[in-house]
């Protein structure tokens, strides 16, 4: 039995010896592997970390330099050591953003694009918040190239809907349209599989702001920006064409006025009545009544609805050229438009210039019959008609009526009455009217002195001014001589 036990013990010991050797061998191999891993970590990650720190520090130093760093060929590529660091898995999405920010601060768009592309390929693309932040920075710097870069990166994101992309890129789209043009924006969107009309069709407000910013470039440049927008489908509204037409009228350039009016109608925008009235007024002054009539027909054919001011401009133009202003007054009534005091003043003024007092009085009474209350200008024009006709009695009657109707005669009223008295050689009445002006604190002007000189002579006018203490106060000898010279009167 003892021999059996000894035999078994020896057998078990012999079996355990190889197993112990095996465990020792595994432990040695594990230690060697751990040593190799530690050596690799020390040899690779430490230099990379040091190089990364040096890279970021150098970027910070470059940013504080007065002169921007020159772009070199190597700067457009990702540094090899950073690529190796990325291959080892030490670069996460936050690190990519840091690299992009550094490249952007150094003005290296190509490098920033490379990092963005690499991040996307590695499955760590920029988030929507990152892209929106980068676009905001581009707008702050007014950098359209940067805006284009981040617009394109946003368009590449498959996990965003078109609506979400539009929200993120709203500012980038505006900046590109403003600085590069709508055609460039259209091409970028189309290249990336987007439907440009969904992005730019209803951007009339943007177009208006862009045109305002382009104002200093002149009408030709404004036309170029308008055509750039219209050709890619931007829908210009009334505000856009109103702005362009007013800019052309300021010059004035009637060729551009005609061009933009026709373009507005072609794109389904009928210019508003106020701007058309302004056009007719300018055309009447520059090219005459016939051209103004043509514009009226052109505008109404396009769908413009004339108002009382439209006809007022035409009545004024017809009055200036003595081309039957009453015709346009009749057309105004036929159109069902109620005339206002300005309309009647225009007609009375036309009659006054011809010295047709009866016509002026008829227009005055017609205004009253149509419940149009005359104003100060209305009375002065009837007075002017009486003066032009040389009817002193009528002039006195209308002067008194003006006062009874609650209007205080002004210098124009006194001058008209004095002119009527002068034409009938009522010199004493001219002097009395002068003293009445003095009593009512109405100071004589050049027209007053001209009329008095015709009626009384230079010496008598000088005596009256001296007696009224106005010679030294307002009219010196030199000024009196100037009045004589400027009016063509002799002493």
C-alpha positions as CSV (number, residue, x, y, z in Angstrom):
1,X,0.0,0.0,0.0
2,X,2.8,2.4,0.8
3,X,4.5,1.6,-2.4
4,X,1.2,2.3,-4.3
5,X,0.9,5.7,-2.5
6,X,4.4,6.6,-3.3
7,X,3.9,5.7,-6.9
8,X,0.8,7.8,-7.3
9,X,2.5,10.8,-5.7
10,X,5.4,10.6,-8.0
11,X,3.1,10.4,-11.0
12,X,1.1,13.5,-10.1
13,X,4.3,15.5,-9.5
14,X,5.6,14.5,-12.9
15,X,2.3,15.5,-14.5
16,X,2.3,19.0,-12.8
17,X,5.8,19.9,-13.8
18,X,5.0,20.4,-17.6
19,X,1.9,22.4,-16.7
20,X,3.8,24.8,-14.4
21,X,6.4,25.3,-17.2
22,X,3.5,26.1,-19.5
23,X,2.1,28.8,-17.2
24,X,5.5,30.4,-16.7
25,X,6.0,30.5,-20.5
26,X,2.6,32.2,-21.0
27,X,3.4,34.8,-18.3
28,X,6.7,35.6,-20.0
29,X,4.9,36.1,-23.3
30,X,2.3,38.3,-21.8
31,X,4.9,40.5,-20.2
32,X,6.7,40.8,-23.5
33,X,3.5,41.8,-25.3
34,X,2.8,44.4,-22.6
35,X,6.3,45.8,-23.0
36,X,6.0,46.0,-26.8
37,X,2.6,47.8,-26.5
38,X,4.0,50.2,-23.9
39,X,7.1,50.9,-26.1
40,X,4.8,51.6,-29.1
41,X,2.6,53.9,-27.1
42,X,5.6,55.9,-25.7
43,X,7.4,56.0,-29.1
44,X,4.3,56.9,-31.2
45,X,1.7,58.8,-29.2
46,X,4.1,61.0,-27.2
47,X,5.8,62.5,-30.3
48,X,2.4,62.9,-32.0
49,X,0.9,64.6,-29.0
50,X,4.0,66.9,-28.9
51,X,3.7,67.6,-32.6
52,X,0.0,68.3,-32.3
53,X,0.6,70.8,-29.5
54,X,3.4,72.5,-31.5
55,X,1.1,72.6,-34.6
56,X,-1.7,74.3,-32.7
57,X,0.7,76.7,-31.0
58,X,2.2,77.7,-34.4
59,X,-1.3,78.3,-35.8
60,X,-2.0,80.6,-32.9
61,X,1.2,82.5,-33.5
62,X,0.4,82.8,-37.2
63,X,-3.0,84.2,-36.3
64,X,-1.4,87.1,-34.4
65,X,0.9,88.1,-37.2
66,X,0.2,91.4,-38.9
67,X,0.6,90.0,-42.4
68,X,-1.5,87.0,-43.4
69,X,0.6,83.8,-44.0
70,X,1.4,83.0,-47.6
71,X,-0.4,80.1,-49.0
72,X,2.0,77.3,-49.9
73,X,1.5,74.1,-51.8
74,X,2.1,72.1,-48.6
75,X,-0.6,74.0,-46.7
76,X,-3.3,72.6,-48.9
77,X,-2.5,69.1,-47.8
78,X,-3.1,67.4,-44.4
79,X,0.3,67.0,-42.6
80,X,1.5,63.4,-42.8
81,X,2.0,63.1,-39.1
82,X,-1.5,64.2,-38.5
83,X,-2.8,61.7,-41.0
84,X,-0.8,59.0,-39.1
85,X,-2.3,60.2,-35.8
86,X,-5.7,59.9,-37.4
87,X,-5.0,56.4,-38.6
88,X,-4.1,55.3,-35.0
89,X,-7.6,56.5,-33.9
90,X,-6.5,59.4,-31.8
91,X,-8.7,62.0,-33.8
92,X,-12.4,62.4,-32.9
93,X,-15.0,64.7,-34.3
94,X,-14.1,67.5,-31.9
95,X,-10.5,67.3,-33.0
96,X,-11.5,67.5,-36.6
97,X,-13.5,70.7,-35.8
98,X,-10.4,72.1,-34.0
99,X,-8.3,71.4,-37.1
100,X,-10.9,73.1,-39.3
101,X,-11.1,76.2,-37.1
102,X,-7.4,76.5,-37.1
103,X,-7.2,76.2,-40.9
104,X,-10.0,78.8,-41.3
105,X,-8.3,81.2,-38.9
106,X,-5.1,80.9,-41.0
107,X,-7.2,81.6,-44.2
108,X,-6.5,78.1,-45.6
109,X,-9.8,77.1,-47.2
110,X,-8.4,74.2,-49.0
111,X,-6.9,72.7,-45.8
112,X,-10.2,73.2,-44.0
113,X,-12.1,71.5,-46.9
114,X,-9.6,68.6,-46.7
115,X,-10.3,68.1,-43.0
116,X,-14.0,68.3,-43.5
117,X,-13.9,65.7,-46.3
118,X,-11.7,63.4,-44.2
119,X,-14.0,63.7,-41.3
120,X,-17.0,62.8,-43.5
121,X,-15.2,59.8,-45.0
122,X,-14.1,58.6,-41.5
123,X,-17.8,58.7,-40.4
124,X,-17.3,61.8,-38.2
125,X,-18.9,64.5,-40.3
126,X,-19.5,68.0,-39.1
127,X,-22.8,68.4,-37.2
128,X,-25.6,70.8,-38.3
129,X,-24.6,73.0,-35.4
130,X,-21.0,73.1,-36.6
131,X,-21.9,74.0,-40.1
132,X,-24.3,76.7,-39.0
133,X,-21.6,78.2,-36.8
134,X,-19.0,78.1,-39.6
135,X,-21.5,79.8,-41.9
136,X,-22.2,82.5,-39.4
137,X,-18.4,83.2,-39.1
138,X,-18.2,83.4,-42.9
139,X,-21.0,86.0,-42.9
140,X,-19.3,88.0,-40.2
141,X,-16.1,88.1,-42.3
142,X,-18.1,88.7,-45.5
143,X,-16.3,85.7,-46.9
144,X,-18.4,84.3,-49.8
145,X,-15.8,81.6,-50.6
146,X,-16.0,80.2,-47.1
147,X,-19.8,80.4,-47.3
148,X,-19.7,78.4,-50.5
149,X,-17.5,75.8,-48.9
150,X,-19.8,75.2,-45.9
151,X,-22.9,75.3,-48.2
152,X,-21.4,72.5,-50.3
153,X,-20.5,70.5,-47.2
154,X,-24.1,70.9,-45.9
155,X,-25.5,69.8,-49.3
156,X,-23.4,66.6,-49.0
157,X,-25.1,65.6,-45.8
158,X,-27.6,62.8,-46.6
159,X,-29.2,62.8,-43.1
160,X,-30.7,66.3,-43.6
161,X,-33.9,67.2,-45.5
162,X,-34.0,70.0,-48.0
163,X,-35.9,72.1,-45.4
164,X,-33.2,71.5,-42.8
165,X,-30.4,72.4,-45.3
166,X,-32.2,75.6,-46.2
167,X,-32.4,76.6,-42.5
168,X,-28.8,75.9,-41.9
169,X,-27.6,77.6,-45.1
170,X,-29.9,80.6,-45.2
171,X,-27.1,83.1,-44.5
172,X,-24.6,81.3,-46.8
173,X,-27.1,81.4,-49.7
174,X,-27.7,85.2,-49.3
175,X,-24.0,85.9,-49.1
176,X,-23.2,83.9,-52.2
177,X,-26.1,85.6,-54.1
178,X,-24.9,89.0,-53.0
179,X,-21.2,88.7,-53.8
180,X,-21.1,86.0,-56.5
181,X,-24.5,86.3,-58.1
182,X,-27.6,84.2,-58.4
183,X,-26.3,82.3,-61.4
184,X,-23.3,81.0,-59.4
185,X,-25.6,80.1,-56.5
186,X,-27.9,78.3,-59.0
187,X,-25.0,76.3,-60.4
188,X,-23.8,75.2,-56.9
189,X,-27.3,74.0,-56.0
190,X,-27.8,72.2,-59.3
191,X,-24.4,70.5,-59.1
192,X,-25.3,69.0,-55.7
193,X,-28.6,67.6,-56.9
194,X,-30.8,70.3,-55.4
195,X,-33.7,72.0,-57.2
196,X,-32.6,75.7,-57.4
197,X,-36.1,77.0,-57.7
198,X,-36.9,75.7,-54.2
199,X,-34.1,77.8,-52.8
200,X,-34.1,81.1,-54.8
201,X,-37.5,81.5,-56.5
202,X,-39.1,83.7,-53.8
203,X,-36.1,85.7,-52.9
204,X,-37.3,89.0,-54.2
205,X,-36.5,90.7,-50.9
206,X,-32.9,89.5,-51.2
207,X,-32.8,90.9,-54.7
208,X,-34.0,94.3,-53.5
209,X,-31.3,94.4,-50.8
210,X,-28.6,93.3,-53.3
211,X,-29.7,96.1,-55.7
212,X,-29.6,98.7,-53.0
213,X,-26.0,97.6,-52.2
214,X,-25.2,97.8,-55.9
215,X,-26.6,101.3,-56.3
216,X,-23.1,103.0,-56.5
217,X,-22.3,100.9,-59.6
218,X,-24.8,102.9,-61.7
219,X,-27.8,101.9,-63.7
220,X,-25.9,99.5,-66.0
221,X,-24.7,97.5,-63.0
222,X,-28.2,97.4,-61.5
223,X,-29.5,96.0,-64.8
224,X,-26.8,93.3,-64.8
225,X,-27.8,92.2,-61.2
226,X,-31.5,92.2,-62.2
227,X,-30.9,90.1,-65.3
228,X,-28.7,87.7,-63.3
229,X,-31.5,87.1,-60.9
230,X,-34.3,86.9,-63.4
231,X,-32.5,84.4,-65.6
232,X,-32.3,81.8,-62.9
233,X,-35.9,82.2,-61.8
234,X,-35.9,84.8,-59.0
235,X,-39.4,86.3,-58.9
236,X,-39.0,90.1,-58.8
237,X,-42.0,91.9,-57.2
238,X,-43.3,95.4,-57.3
239,X,-40.7,96.6,-54.7
240,X,-37.8,95.6,-57.0
241,X,-39.1,97.3,-60.1
242,X,-40.3,100.4,-58.2
243,X,-36.8,100.8,-56.8
244,X,-35.2,100.4,-60.3
245,X,-37.7,102.8,-61.9
246,X,-37.1,105.5,-59.3
247,X,-33.3,105.1,-59.6
248,X,-33.6,105.6,-63.4
249,X,-35.9,108.7,-62.8
250,X,-33.3,110.3,-60.5
251,X,-30.7,110.4,-63.2
252,X,-33.0,110.8,-65.3
253,X,-32.6,108.1,-67.9
254,X,-35.8,107.5,-69.8
255,X,-34.2,104.6,-71.8
256,X,-33.7,102.6,-68.6
257,X,-37.2,103.7,-67.4
258,X,-38.7,102.2,-70.6
259,X,-36.6,99.1,-70.5
260,X,-37.4,98.2,-66.8
261,X,-41.1,99.1,-67.3
262,X,-41.3,96.7,-70.2
263,X,-39.4,94.0,-68.2
264,X,-41.7,94.4,-65.3
265,X,-44.8,93.9,-67.5
266,X,-43.1,90.9,-69.2
267,X,-42.6,89.2,-65.8
268,X,-46.2,89.8,-64.8
269,X,-45.6,92.8,-62.6
270,X,-47.7,95.8,-63.5
271,X,-46.0,99.0,-62.1
272,X,-47.9,100.9,-59.5
273,X,-49.8,104.0,-60.3
274,X,-47.7,106.5,-58.3
275,X,-44.5,105.5,-60.1
276,X,-46.3,105.7,-63.4
277,X,-47.5,109.2,-62.5
278,X,-43.9,110.2,-61.8
279,X,-42.8,108.8,-65.1
280,X,-45.4,110.8,-67.0
281,X,-44.4,114.0,-65.2
282,X,-40.7,113.5,-66.0
283,X,-41.5,112.6,-69.6
284,X,-43.6,115.7,-70.0
285,X,-40.8,117.9,-68.7
286,X,-38.1,116.2,-70.8
287,X,-39.8,115.1,-74.0
288,X,-43.0,117.1,-74.0
289,X,-46.8,116.6,-73.9
290,X,-47.0,114.2,-76.8
291,X,-44.5,111.8,-75.2
292,X,-46.5,112.0,-72.0
293,X,-49.7,111.1,-73.8
294,X,-47.9,108.1,-75.3
295,X,-46.8,106.9,-71.9
296,X,-50.3,107.3,-70.6
297,X,-51.6,105.0,-73.3
298,X,-48.7,102.6,-72.8
299,X,-49.3,102.3,-69.0
300,X,-53.1,101.9,-69.2
301,X,-52.6,99.2,-71.9
302,X,-50.4,97.4,-69.5
303,X,-53.0,97.4,-66.8
304,X,-52.1,100.5,-64.8
305,X,-55.2,102.2,-63.3
306,X,-54.8,106.0,-63.6
307,X,-55.9,108.3,-60.7
308,X,-56.5,112.0,-60.3
309,X,-52.7,112.7,-60.2
310,X,-52.2,110.9,-63.5
311,X,-54.6,113.3,-65.2
312,X,-53.2,116.2,-63.2
313,X,-49.8,115.7,-64.8
314,X,-51.3,115.5,-68.3
315,X,-53.4,118.6,-67.7
316,X,-50.3,120.5,-66.5
317,X,-48.3,119.3,-69.6
318,X,-51.2,120.3,-71.9
319,X,-51.4,123.7,-70.2
320,X,-47.7,124.4,-70.7
321,X,-47.9,123.7,-74.4
322,X,-51.4,125.1,-74.8
323,X,-52.7,121.8,-76.0
324,X,-56.3,121.7,-74.8
325,X,-56.0,120.8,-71.1
326,X,-59.8,120.7,-70.9
327,X,-59.7,117.5,-73.0
328,X,-57.9,115.6,-70.3
329,X,-60.3,117.1,-67.7
330,X,-63.2,115.6,-69.6
331,X,-61.4,112.2,-69.8
332,X,-60.9,112.4,-66.0
333,X,-64.6,112.8,-65.5
334,X,-65.4,110.1,-68.0
335,X,-63.2,107.7,-66.1
336,X,-65.3,108.3,-63.0
337,X,-62.5,110.1,-61.1
338,X,-63.4,113.0,-58.9
339,X,-61.1,116.0,-59.5
340,X,-59.4,117.7,-56.5
341,X,-58.3,121.2,-55.8
342,X,-55.0,120.6,-57.5
343,X,-56.8,119.7,-60.7
344,X,-58.8,122.9,-60.7
345,X,-55.8,125.0,-59.8
346,X,-54.0,123.6,-62.8
347,X,-56.9,124.5,-65.1
348,X,-57.3,128.0,-63.6
349,X,-53.5,128.5,-64.0
350,X,-53.7,127.6,-67.6
351,X,-56.5,130.1,-68.1
352,X,-54.6,132.8,-66.2
353,X,-51.5,132.5,-68.4
354,X,-53.6,133.2,-71.4
355,X,-55.4,136.1,-69.6
356,X,-58.8,134.3,-69.9
357,X,-60.4,135.6,-66.8
358,X,-63.8,134.3,-67.6
359,X,-62.5,130.7,-68.0
360,X,-60.6,131.0,-64.7
361,X,-63.8,132.1,-63.0
362,X,-65.8,129.3,-64.6
363,X,-63.3,126.7,-63.3
364,X,-63.5,128.3,-59.8
365,X,-67.3,128.0,-59.7
366,X,-67.2,124.5,-61.1
367,X,-64.9,123.5,-58.2
368,X,-67.4,124.9,-55.8
369,X,-70.3,123.0,-57.6
370,X,-68.3,119.7,-57.2
371,X,-67.7,120.3,-53.5
372,X,-64.1,121.1,-54.0
373,X,-63.0,123.8,-51.5
374,X,-60.6,126.4,-53.1
375,X,-57.4,127.1,-51.3
376,X,-55.1,130.1,-51.2
377,X,-53.4,129.1,-54.5
378,X,-56.8,129.0,-56.2
379,X,-57.6,132.6,-55.3
380,X,-54.1,133.8,-56.2
381,X,-54.5,132.2,-59.6
382,X,-57.8,133.9,-60.3
383,X,-56.2,137.1,-59.2
384,X,-53.3,136.4,-61.6
385,X,-55.9,135.9,-64.4
386,X,-57.5,139.3,-63.7
387,X,-54.0,140.9,-63.6
388,X,-53.0,139.3,-66.9
389,X,-56.3,140.4,-68.4
390,X,-55.7,144.0,-67.1
391,X,-59.1,144.0,-65.3
392,X,-58.3,146.0,-62.1
393,X,-61.9,146.0,-61.0
394,X,-62.1,142.2,-61.1
395,X,-58.8,142.0,-59.3
396,X,-60.0,144.2,-56.5
397,X,-63.2,142.2,-56.2
398,X,-61.3,138.9,-56.0
399,X,-58.8,140.4,-53.5
400,X,-61.7,141.4,-51.2
401,X,-63.4,138.0,-51.7
402,X,-60.3,136.3,-50.6
403,X,-60.3,138.2,-47.3
404,X,-64.0,137.6,-46.8
405,X,-63.5,133.8,-47.4
406,X,-61.0,133.7,-44.6
407,X,-57.7,133.8,-46.5
408,X,-55.1,136.4,-45.6
409,X,-53.5,137.9,-48.8
410,X,-49.8,137.3,-49.2
411,X,-47.1,138.9,-51.3
412,X,-48.4,137.0,-54.4
413,X,-51.9,138.4,-53.9
414,X,-50.6,142.0,-53.5
415,X,-48.3,141.7,-56.5
416,X,-51.2,140.5,-58.7
417,X,-53.5,143.3,-57.6
418,X,-50.7,145.9,-58.1
419,X,-50.0,144.6,-61.6
420,X,-53.7,145.0,-62.5
421,X,-53.6,148.6,-61.1
422,X,-50.4,149.4,-62.9
423,X,-51.8,148.2,-66.2
424,X,-54.7,150.7,-65.8
425,X,-52.4,153.5,-64.8
426,X,-53.9,153.9,-61.4
427,X,-50.7,155.2,-59.8
428,X,-52.3,156.6,-56.7
429,X,-53.9,153.2,-56.0
430,X,-50.5,151.6,-56.4
431,X,-49.0,153.8,-53.7
432,X,-52.0,153.2,-51.4
433,X,-51.6,149.4,-51.9
434,X,-47.9,149.8,-51.0
435,X,-48.8,151.4,-47.7
436,X,-51.4,148.8,-47.1
437,X,-48.7,146.1,-47.5
438,X,-46.6,148.1,-45.0
439,X,-49.4,148.2,-42.5
440,X,-50.1,144.5,-42.8
441,X,-46.4,143.6,-42.5
442,X,-46.1,142.2,-46.0
443,X,-42.6,142.9,-47.2
444,X,-42.2,143.9,-50.9
445,X,-40.1,141.6,-53.1
446,X,-38.4,142.1,-56.4
447,X,-41.7,141.6,-58.3
448,X,-43.3,144.3,-56.2
449,X,-40.5,146.8,-57.0
450,X,-40.5,145.9,-60.7
451,X,-44.3,146.7,-60.8
452,X,-43.9,149.9,-58.8
453,X,-41.0,151.1,-61.1
454,X,-43.2,150.6,-64.1
455,X,-46.1,152.5,-62.5
456,X,-44.2,155.2,-60.6
457,X,-40.6,155.5,-61.8
458,X,-37.4,154.8,-60.0
459,X,-37.1,158.0,-58.0
460,X,-40.6,157.8,-56.6
461,X,-40.1,154.2,-55.6
462,X,-36.9,155.2,-53.7
463,X,-38.8,158.0,-51.9
464,X,-41.6,155.6,-50.9
465,X,-39.1,153.0,-49.6
466,X,-37.3,155.7,-47.7
467,X,-40.5,157.0,-46.1
468,X,-41.4,153.5,-45.1
469,X,-38.0,153.0,-43.5
470,X,-37.4,150.1,-45.9
471,X,-34.6,151.6,-48.0
472,X,-31.8,151.2,-45.4
473,X,-33.5,148.1,-43.9
474,X,-34.0,146.1,-47.1
475,X,-33.4,147.9,-50.3
476,X,-30.1,149.9,-50.7
477,X,-29.2,152.0,-53.7
478,X,-27.1,149.2,-55.1
479,X,-29.9,146.7,-54.7
480,X,-32.3,149.1,-56.4
481,X,-29.9,149.4,-59.3
482,X,-29.7,145.7,-59.4
483,X,-33.4,145.4,-59.6
484,X,-33.4,147.8,-62.5
485,X,-30.7,145.9,-64.3
486,X,-32.2,142.5,-63.7
487,X,-35.7,143.5,-64.8
488,X,-34.6,145.5,-67.7
489,X,-36.1,148.8,-66.4
490,X,-34.4,152.2,-66.8
491,X,-34.2,155.0,-64.3
